[in-house]
Amino acid sequence: MKRLDLIRIIQKNGAVFVRHGSDHDWYKNYETGKAEAVPRHKEIKEHLARKIIKRLA
């Protein structure tokens, strides 16, 4: 999955950008209180993308 597609999906589900890490960007869903790191690769493996979406939903 393309990184930008993943970011669009998690932002649509209520997650917002929090900060830049060294190799990842952090997003947080303030409704659920959960935060997750999103790697800065152009392509993210489908399995990892699904886990990130599930954790931030």
Secondary structure in CASP SS format (residue, H / E / C, confidence):
PFRMAT SS
TARGET T0000
AUTHOR 0000-0000-0000
METHOD secondary structure of the structure
MODEL  1
M C 1.00
K E 1.00
R H 1.00
L H 1.00
D H 1.00
L H 1.00
I H 1.00
R H 1.00
I H 1.00
I H 1.00
Q H 1.00
K H 1.00
N C 1.00
G C 1.00
A E 1.00
V E 1.00
F E 1.00
V E 1.00
R E 1.00
H E 1.00
G C 1.00
S C 1.00
D C 1.00
H E 1.00
D E 1.00
W E 1.00
Y E 1.00
K E 1.00
N E 1.00
Y C 1.00
E C 1.00
T C 1.00
G C 1.00
K E 1.00
A E 1.00
E E 1.00
A E 1.00
V E 1.00
P E 1.00
R C 1.00
H C 1.00
K C 1.00
E E 1.00
I C 1.00
K C 1.00
E H 1.00
H H 1.00
L H 1.00
A H 1.00
R H 1.00
K H 1.00
I H 1.00
I H 1.00
K H 1.00
R H 1.00
L H 1.00
A C 1.00
END
